[in-house]
Amino acid sequence: MYKSRSRTVFIGFLIFAVLLLSRLFALQCLQHSRYQLQARGQQQSTYFLPPRRGTIYDSRGNMLAASIPCYSLYAVPREIPPERIDEIADLLFPVIDTDLEQIRSRLTGERWFVWLKRQLSEEESERIRRLALPGIGLKEDLKRVYPKGNLLSQVLGFTDPDGNGLEGLEWKFDRQLRGSPGWLLTEKDGARREVAWHRSHSLDPLDGCDIHLTVDEVIQSFAEEALERVYRQYGAAWASLLVMEPSTGKILALANRPTFDPNVYPLSTAEERRNRTITDPIEPGSTFKVFPAAAALEAGLVARDTEFYCEEGAYWIGGRPLRDSSPHGILRFDEILQKSSNIGMAKVGMIMGRDNLYQSLVRFGIGRNSGIELPGEAPGTLRHPRDWSGLSLRSITMGHEVSMTALGLLTAFSALGNGGVLVQPRIVDRVEAPTGEVLYRYPVREKGRVVSEETAREMLDILSQVSVEGGTGRRAAIKGFPVAGKTGTAQKLSPEGGYSHSLYRALYMGLVPASRPRLAILVVVDEPRPEYYGGVVSAPVFKEVGERIIRYLDLEPVRPGEELPT
């Protein structure tokens, strides 16, 4: 009996020893890597070090978007005593201005980490430090700021709290701006506190590249201020203003109304964030007459003194009347543009014919993207002649049945100010590494000749008569600086079909000085009330902005005898 009991005990110990050895073998050999990783996770912490997102500058080095150091608030719920959750939530609520129930929910549970509020202000951070609450901490972070507020906001766009570009240049150039994160390895004690003397850098972050724009902050402010006034004065649905350098395609200013502040983008609407200068194709109305006119002159089908009978203001084509805003009898070709005669331009279009007109408009870039470095550009529309109706020829010459963005319209017009050569517009000048090395510079890109230099000079001469007495754009005149421009009053399409007789779009575009254009400016005001003519609503805005830019750039007035292009 004694031996039997001893044998049983021995077998029991043997089984226990086998099980123990098996478990030790499993832990030390089979599951070594797993538990080593768990131990390392308890003993070490890896912190990702965010890179500084690149800065966006204007053409003169003024900062438009930058990342600044800040702190973000987090909690470790499992380190918060359950009985203190309500107390801590009540203390945090007035500081971070977040829903009280949401704070309590985030403080409850067994999680090791949860964000309470990202990117605190300095005042909020200091108040949190003074509270010294258990399980509540502050983590170094970077905050994207836009020091100029809503200036150029639709172009710049914005980022989310994690630094991801969401719209505008912030999205388009996100890869260049964001940089690469680094990481830091540290040891922790039994209370999960960092042991500073066991800290080691493993990899430094690589900061993002800087973006330098062609936009001039001062010129941009001129555009924004003038556009804001006309937008409010006429209760417009929206308004846009563009300033371009004709010879290089540089965008000096791009403004839209309504607008928004990217510093608080969650408070804005999609309409306020819309960059209408590139996203919204519009029928350009009478501003479009410039292009078929230039094409007819280039083809030698008309001369500036060729006369057209304008039917005393009413002309029937295809069983439908075509009218001028004021009746005219015989007008010369240059007077048709000066007085913006629809009937006169329709007759010019008939001389050209469908195919010639279409091919000429294609050369001006009508119906194609401009290629600017901004997201969301719409190409506009220009249908092939086989899809035209019997009325299309007359309609297209006066800016109907064709659509363009504001940028596309000004780009095409600027070709006349560049000796007849179409240039791709650009708003980014260069991309620089954090060291200051230029990684890429955007060159001037010529897209082809649209008319001869002689035709371009003659068109500028003709269009300079639009802004003098007797022309539709006389309110755009600038003393000492002849303006080659064109007004437009475009009827908008009615939701019920056809063209509305109450909704209009007022436009004015001009080149200044006409003899050697330095600036191309376009003003678009959508649904202004009660006035709606381009020469009344938009031309004065051109004048105001043009005069301010001329003073700012200190341009010399045109000397006597140099009024006409040479």
C-alpha positions in Angstrom: 0.0 0.0 0.0 2.9 2.3 0.9 4.6 1.5 -2.4 1.4 2.1 -4.4 0.9 5.5 -2.7 4.5 6.4 -3.4 4.2 5.4 -7.0 1.1 7.5 -7.4 2.8 10.6 -5.9 5.9 10.0 -8.1 3.7 9.7 -11.2 1.9 12.9 -10.2 5.1 14.8 -9.7 6.4 13.4 -13.0 3.3 14.5 -14.9 3.6 17.9 -13.2 7.2 18.1 -14.2 6.4 17.2 -17.8 3.7 19.7 -17.9 5.9 22.4 -16.4 8.8 21.6 -18.8 6.4 21.6 -21.7 5.0 24.9 -20.7 8.5 26.3 -20.2 9.5 25.0 -23.6 6.5 26.6 -25.2 7.2 29.9 -23.5 11.0 30.0 -24.0 11.1 28.4 -27.4 7.9 28.2 -29.3 6.4 31.5 -28.1 9.6 33.4 -27.3 9.1 36.0 -30.0 5.5 36.7 -29.1 6.3 37.4 -25.4 9.4 39.2 -26.2 7.4 41.6 -28.3 4.8 42.0 -25.4 7.6 42.7 -23.0 9.2 45.2 -25.3 5.8 46.9 -25.7 5.5 47.2 -21.9 9.1 48.4 -21.5 9.5 50.6 -24.5 7.6 53.3 -26.4 8.0 54.3 -30.0 7.0 57.9 -30.7 6.5 59.1 -34.2 8.0 62.5 -34.7 5.9 64.5 -37.2 7.8 66.5 -39.9 7.2 70.2 -40.3 4.8 70.6 -43.2 6.2 72.9 -45.9 5.4 76.6 -45.9 3.5 78.2 -48.8 4.8 81.7 -49.8 3.7 84.4 -52.2 6.0 85.7 -54.9 7.8 88.1 -52.5 8.4 85.6 -49.7 5.3 86.5 -47.6 4.0 83.5 -45.6 0.5 82.3 -46.7 0.4 78.9 -44.9 2.6 77.5 -42.2 2.8 74.9 -39.5 3.5 76.0 -35.9 4.2 74.0 -32.7 1.2 73.4 -30.4 -0.1 70.8 -28.0 -3.0 68.3 -28.3 -4.9 66.9 -25.3 -5.2 63.2 -24.7 -6.4 60.8 -22.0 -5.4 57.3 -20.8 -8.8 56.1 -19.5 -7.4 53.0 -17.7 -5.3 55.3 -15.5 -8.3 57.4 -14.4 -10.1 56.4 -11.2 -13.7 55.6 -12.1 -15.0 57.7 -9.2 -13.2 60.8 -10.6 -14.5 60.6 -14.2 -17.3 63.0 -13.6 -15.1 65.4 -11.7 -12.4 65.4 -14.4 -15.0 65.8 -17.2 -16.5 68.8 -15.4 -13.0 70.4 -15.1 -12.1 69.8 -18.7 -15.4 71.0 -20.2 -15.0 74.8 -19.8 -11.4 74.6 -21.1 -11.8 72.6 -24.3 -15.5 73.5 -25.1 -16.5 70.0 -26.1 -19.8 68.2 -25.4 -19.7 67.1 -21.7 -21.2 63.7 -22.4 -18.7 63.1 -25.1 -15.8 63.9 -22.7 -17.2 61.4 -20.1 -17.6 58.7 -22.7 -13.9 59.1 -23.8 -12.7 59.0 -20.2 -14.5 55.8 -19.5 -13.1 52.3 -20.3 -9.8 50.5 -20.4 -8.2 52.1 -23.4 -4.5 53.2 -23.3 -5.0 56.3 -25.4 -7.8 58.6 -26.7 -7.8 62.1 -28.1 -9.8 64.7 -26.3 -9.0 67.8 -28.4 -6.4 68.4 -31.1 -4.3 71.5 -31.5 -5.0 73.5 -28.4 -4.3 77.2 -28.1 -1.5 78.3 -25.7 -4.0 79.5 -23.2 -5.9 76.2 -23.2 -2.6 74.2 -22.9 -1.6 76.2 -19.9 -4.9 75.8 -18.1 -4.7 72.0 -18.7 -1.2 71.9 -17.1 -2.4 73.8 -14.1 -5.2 71.3 -13.5 -2.7 68.4 -13.2 -5.3 65.7 -13.7 -4.6 61.9 -13.5 -4.7 60.1 -16.9 -4.7 63.4 -18.8 -1.8 64.6 -20.8 -0.5 67.0 -23.5 1.3 65.8 -26.6 3.5 68.0 -28.9 1.8 68.6 -32.2 1.8 70.8 -35.2 -1.0 73.1 -36.3 -1.5 74.4 -39.8 -2.3 78.1 -39.8 -3.2 80.7 -42.5 -2.0 84.1 -41.1 -3.8 86.1 -43.8 -7.2 84.6 -43.0 -9.4 84.3 -46.1 -6.8 85.8 -48.4 -6.4 83.4 -51.4 -8.3 80.8 -49.4 -9.8 78.8 -52.3 -6.4 78.5 -53.8 -4.5 77.4 -50.7 -7.2 75.0 -49.4 -6.6 73.5 -46.0 -5.5 70.4 -44.1 -7.1 68.1 -41.5 -5.8 68.0 -37.9 -3.4 65.2 -38.9 -1.8 67.4 -41.6 -3.4 65.7 -44.6 -4.1 68.2 -47.5 -7.9 68.2 -48.2 -8.4 70.9 -50.8 -6.6 73.4 -53.0 -2.8 73.5 -53.2 -2.6 71.8 -49.8 -4.2 68.7 -51.5 -2.5 69.1 -54.9 1.0 69.3 -53.5 0.4 67.2 -50.4 3.2 64.8 -51.2 5.7 67.6 -51.5 4.5 69.5 -48.5 4.0 66.7 -46.0 7.6 65.4 -45.6 8.5 62.1 -43.9 8.0 61.3 -40.1 10.8 60.2 -37.9 10.6 58.1 -34.7 12.0 58.0 -31.2 12.5 54.9 -29.0 12.3 55.3 -25.2 12.3 52.9 -22.1 9.5 52.9 -19.5 9.5 52.0 -15.8 6.9 49.8 -14.1 4.4 52.7 -13.8 4.7 53.2 -17.6 6.6 56.5 -17.1 9.4 57.4 -19.6 12.9 56.8 -18.3 14.7 59.8 -19.8 18.2 58.4 -19.7 17.2 55.4 -21.8 15.9 57.6 -24.6 17.4 57.2 -28.1 16.8 58.8 -31.4 16.3 56.3 -34.1 15.3 58.5 -37.1 14.9 62.3 -37.5 11.9 63.6 -39.4 12.4 65.0 -42.9 10.6 68.3 -43.2 8.3 69.0 -46.2 9.2 71.2 -49.2 8.2 74.8 -49.5 5.9 76.1 -52.3 6.5 79.6 -53.7 3.6 81.0 -55.7 3.4 83.6 -58.5 0.7 85.5 -56.5 1.6 88.8 -55.0 0.0 89.2 -51.6 -0.4 93.0 -52.1 -2.1 92.6 -55.5 -4.2 89.8 -54.1 -5.4 92.1 -51.3 -6.3 94.8 -53.9 -8.4 92.2 -55.8 -10.1 90.9 -52.6 -11.1 94.3 -51.4 -12.5 95.5 -54.7 -14.3 92.2 -55.3 -15.8 92.2 -51.8 -17.3 95.7 -52.4 -18.9 94.9 -55.7 -20.2 91.5 -54.4 -22.0 93.2 -51.6 -23.0 96.3 -53.4 -25.0 94.4 -56.1 -26.0 91.4 -53.9 -24.4 89.1 -56.4 -24.7 85.3 -56.3 -20.9 85.1 -56.7 -18.0 87.0 -58.1 -14.5 86.4 -59.3 -11.4 88.4 -60.2 -8.2 87.4 -61.9 -5.0 89.2 -62.6 -2.4 87.7 -64.9 0.9 88.6 -66.5 0.2 88.1 -70.3 3.8 87.4 -71.3 4.5 84.7 -68.7 1.1 83.4 -67.7 1.9 84.2 -64.0 -1.3 84.6 -61.9 -0.8 87.7 -59.7 -4.1 87.5 -58.0 -7.1 85.1 -57.9 -10.1 86.1 -55.8 -13.6 84.7 -55.3 -16.7 85.7 -53.4 -18.2 84.2 -51.3 -15.1 83.1 -49.4 -14.0 81.4 -46.2 -11.3 81.3 -43.5 -9.2 78.1 -43.8 -8.2 78.5 -40.1 -11.8 77.5 -39.2 -12.8 75.5 -42.4 -15.4 73.3 -40.6 -17.5 76.4 -40.3 -17.6 77.0 -44.0 -19.9 75.6 -46.7 -19.0 73.9 -50.0 -20.1 77.0 -51.9 -17.8 79.2 -50.0 -14.8 76.9 -50.6 -15.5 76.7 -54.4 -12.8 78.1 -56.6 -15.2 79.3 -59.3 -12.5 80.8 -61.5 -11.5 77.3 -62.5 -14.4 75.0 -61.6 -17.4 76.8 -63.1 -17.6 77.1 -66.9 -19.7 80.1 -67.9 -21.1 81.4 -71.2 -18.8 84.5 -71.6 -21.3 86.7 -73.5 -19.9 89.6 -75.5 -16.4 89.2 -74.1 -16.2 86.3 -76.4 -16.5 88.5 -79.5 -12.8 89.2 -79.3 -11.9 85.7 -80.5 -14.0 85.4 -83.7 -13.1 89.0 -84.5 -9.4 88.3 -84.2 -9.8 85.2 -86.3 -11.6 87.1 -89.1 -8.9 89.8 -89.1 -6.2 87.1 -89.2 -7.8 85.4 -92.1 -8.0 88.6 -94.1 -11.8 88.3 -94.4 -12.3 91.8 -92.8 -10.3 95.0 -92.2 -10.9 97.4 -89.4 -12.8 99.8 -91.8 -15.0 97.1 -93.4 -18.6 98.2 -93.0 -21.6 96.1 -91.9 -25.2 97.1 -91.9 -26.5 96.4 -88.4 -30.2 96.4 -89.3 -31.1 99.3 -87.0 -31.0 96.9 -84.0 -33.2 94.0 -85.1 -32.2 91.2 -87.5 -34.1 88.0 -88.2 -32.0 84.8 -88.6 -33.5 81.4 -88.9 -36.9 82.7 -88.1 -35.7 84.3 -84.8 -34.8 87.9 -84.0 -31.3 89.0 -83.0 -31.2 92.3 -81.3 -28.6 94.9 -80.1 -29.0 96.7 -76.9 -28.9 100.0 -78.9 -30.0 100.3 -82.6 -27.2 100.8 -85.1 -27.1 101.4 -88.9 -23.8 101.0 -90.7 -20.8 100.2 -88.4 -17.2 99.6 -89.3 -15.6 96.4 -88.0 -13.8 98.2 -85.2 -17.0 100.0 -84.2 -18.8 96.6 -83.9 -16.4 95.7 -81.1 -16.5 99.2 -79.6 -20.3 99.2 -79.3 -20.6 95.4 -78.9 -23.0 94.9 -81.7 -24.5 91.3 -81.7 -25.8 91.8 -85.3 -22.5 93.0 -86.6 -20.6 90.1 -85.0 -23.2 87.6 -86.4 -22.5 88.9 -89.9 -18.7 88.6 -89.3 -19.3 85.0 -88.2 -21.2 84.3 -91.4 -18.3 85.5 -93.5 -16.0 83.1 -91.6 -18.1 80.0 -91.8 -18.3 77.1 -89.4 -15.1 75.3 -89.9 -12.8 78.4 -90.0 -14.5 79.7 -86.9 -14.2 76.4 -85.1 -10.5 75.9 -85.9 -9.7 79.4 -84.8 -11.4 79.0 -81.5 -9.5 75.7 -80.9 -6.2 77.5 -81.3 -7.3 80.0 -78.6 -7.7 77.0 -76.3 -11.5 77.2 -76.1 -12.9 73.9 -74.8 -9.7 72.7 -73.2 -8.1 72.8 -69.8 -5.5 75.6 -69.3 -3.1 73.3 -67.4 -2.8 75.4 -64.3 -1.4 73.6 -61.1 -4.8 73.6 -59.3 -7.2 70.8 -58.8 -10.7 70.7 -60.2 -10.3 72.7 -63.4 -13.2 72.3 -65.9 -12.4 72.5 -69.6 -15.5 74.3 -70.8 -17.3 73.3 -74.0 -16.9 73.9 -77.7 -18.9 71.5 -79.8 -17.7 70.3 -83.2 -19.5 72.1 -86.2 -21.3 68.8 -87.1 -23.2 69.3 -83.9 -24.1 72.9 -84.5 -27.7 74.0 -85.3 -28.7 76.5 -87.9 -28.4 79.3 -85.2 -25.1 78.2 -83.7 -22.9 80.3 -85.9 -24.6 83.6 -84.8 -24.9 82.4 -81.2 -21.2 81.4 -80.8 -19.9 84.7 -82.2 -21.8 86.5 -79.3 -20.7 84.1 -76.6 -23.6 81.7 -76.5 -23.5 77.9 -77.0 -19.9 77.9 -75.7 -18.6 77.9 -72.2 -15.3 78.7 -70.5 -14.0 79.2 -67.0 -12.9 82.6 -66.0 -9.3 81.4 -66.1 -9.8 80.0 -69.6 -11.3 83.2 -70.8 -8.5 85.4 -69.5 -5.8 83.0 -70.7 -7.2 83.1 -74.3 -7.5 86.9 -74.2 -4.0 87.3 -72.8 -2.6 85.8 -76.0 -3.5 89.1 -77.8 -1.3 90.9 -75.2 1.5 88.5 -75.8 1.9 89.1 -79.5 -0.5 86.4 -80.5 1.1 83.6 -78.6 -1.0 81.5 -76.1 0.8 80.9 -72.8 -0.2 78.3 -70.2 -1.2 80.1 -66.9 0.7 79.1 -63.7 0.2 79.9 -60.1 3.2 78.0 -58.7 6.7 79.4 -59.3 8.9 76.8 -57.7 9.3 74.0 -55.1 12.1 74.3 -52.6 13.7 71.7 -50.3 13.9 72.6 -46.6 17.6 73.5 -47.3 16.5 76.1 -49.8 17.6 74.2 -52.8 15.2 74.7 -55.8 13.9 71.2 -56.7 11.7 72.4 -59.5 10.9 75.7 -61.2 7.8 76.0 -63.4 8.8 77.5 -66.7 7.0 79.7 -69.2 5.1 77.3 -71.4 4.0 78.6 -74.9 1.1 76.6 -76.3 1.3 77.9 -79.8 0.6 81.0 -81.9 -3.1 81.9 -82.3 -2.8 84.9 -84.5 0.1 86.8 -86.0 1.9 89.6 -84.1 0.4 92.1 -86.6 -3.1 90.9 -86.0 -2.6 91.0 -82.2 -1.4 94.6 -82.3 -4.3 95.7 -84.5 -6.8 94.0 -82.1 -5.3 95.8 -79.2 -5.6 99.1 -81.1 -9.3 98.3 -81.9 -10.1 97.2 -78.3 -8.5 100.3 -76.9 -11.5 102.2 -78.3 -13.8 100.2 -76.1 -12.7 102.1 -73.0 -13.0 105.6 -74.5 -16.0 107.8 -74.8 -18.6 106.1 -77.0 -17.4 102.6 -76.0 -19.2 100.2 -73.7 -16.2 100.0 -71.4 -15.5 103.7 -70.8 -15.8 103.2 -67.0 -12.6 101.1 -67.2 -10.4 103.9 -68.6 -7.2 104.6 -66.6 -5.6 108.0 -67.1 -2.2 107.7 -68.8 -2.6 104.0 -69.5 -4.7 103.0 -72.5 -6.8 99.9 -71.9 -7.6 97.3 -74.5 -10.7 95.7 -73.1 -14.1 94.2 -73.8 -17.4 94.2 -71.8 -19.8 91.3 -71.6 -23.4 91.1 -70.3 -24.3 87.4 -70.6 -27.9 86.2 -70.2 -28.0 83.1 -68.0 -29.8 80.0 -68.9 -33.2 79.7 -67.3 -34.1 76.5 -65.4 -37.3 76.4 -67.5 -35.2 76.3 -70.7 -33.9 79.0 -73.0 -32.3 82.3 -71.8 -33.5 84.2 -68.8 -34.6 87.8 -69.1 -33.9 88.6 -65.5 -30.7 86.8 -64.6 -27.4 88.1 -66.1 -23.7 87.9 -65.6 -21.6 91.1 -65.9 -18.0 90.7 -67.2 -15.1 93.0 -68.1 -11.7 92.0 -69.2 -8.8 94.2 -70.2 -5.1 94.5 -71.0 -3.2 97.5 -69.7 -1.3 99.4 -71.0 -2.6 98.6 -74.5 0.6 99.5 -76.2 2.7 97.0 -74.1 0.4 95.0 -71.9 1.8 94.2 -68.4 -1.5 93.2 -66.8 -4.5 91.2 -67.9 -7.5 91.6 -65.6 -10.9 89.9 -65.6 -13.9 90.7 -63.4 -17.0 88.4 -63.3 -20.1 89.3 -61.3 -22.9 86.8 -61.3 -26.5 87.9 -61.0 -25.9 91.5 -59.9 -29.0 93.7 -59.1 -30.4 96.1 -60.0 -27.6 97.0 -62.6 -26.3 94.1 -64.6 -24.3 95.5 -67.6 -20.6 94.6 -67.6 -19.7 98.1 -68.5 -21.5 99.4 -65.4 -20.9 96.7 -62.8 -17.5 95.1 -63.7 -15.6 97.8 -65.6 -15.2 100.1 -62.5 -13.8 97.2 -60.6 -11.2 96.7 -63.3 -10.3 100.4 -63.1 -9.9 100.4 -59.3 -7.8 97.3 -59.3 -5.8 98.4 -62.3 -5.0 101.8 -60.9 -3.8 100.4 -57.5 -1.6 97.8 -59.2 -0.1 100.4 -61.5 0.8 102.6 -58.5 2.1 99.6 -56.6 4.4 98.4 -59.4 5.3 102.0 -60.3 4.6 101.6 -64.0 5.4 104.5 -66.2 2.5 106.1 -68.1 2.4 105.8 -71.8 4.2 108.7 -73.5 2.4 110.8 -76.1 2.7 109.2 -79.5 2.9 105.7 -77.9 -0.8 105.3 -77.4 -1.1 102.8 -80.2 0.6 99.4 -80.1 3.9 99.4 -82.0 
